[in-house]
Amino acid sequence: MDRKLLEEQLRALPLVQYEFFPTDTLVFTPRVRTVCEMECPQYGKSWACPPGVGTVEKCRARCLAYPEGLLIVTMTEVEDIADITATLATREDHEEITREVHRMLLDQGAEVYVLSTESCAICEHCSYPEAPCRHPDRMYPCVESHGILVTELGERFGLPFQAGGNIVTWFSLLLYR
């Protein structure tokens, strides 16, 4: 992989930060999944969310099969951070950047596994659990769905999970080999 070319391409994007890291430094914990189960309305409704993504141990094994990782971060200001509809409306811009970085890695011949902010919104109605995912090549499971402690990863690179004020911070992980 031509990392110099990739970094040139990344610098041209509206990213707040990007960081390369070895995937064996990721912290996995079932506690993150508890938040999914207790607080997320998508729990049990999508192949991109638990339990559809598999156990934390299966997710960990899947992630560690890719030795390298790339964290990308965007931030967006909203009028009122408490307005969840307005906050979530900014997610699509981050997802488009994630798709673009995914294409960059694929163009360099990498095999990539992407985790992002989605509970997947490709299909109007997810096939879960009656049938397999219709678009596994386009579906990016949520980082937290895999039990990854994204707050630790952000702090490691000097990025607070919550930037304060009306700033929304979005994280994606692109794991590759």
GIQUI-V507934 format. One record per helix or strand of 3 or more residues. SS is the DSSP state (hx for helix, st for strand). FROM is the first residue (numbers start at 1). TO is the last residue. If there is no record, write none. Layout:
SS;FROM;TO / SS;FROM;TO
This chain:
hx;3;11 / st;17;22 / hx;23;25 / hx;30;39 / hx;56;64 / st;68;77 / hx;84;89 / hx;91;107 / st;112;116 / hx;143;146 / hx;150;156 / st;167;176
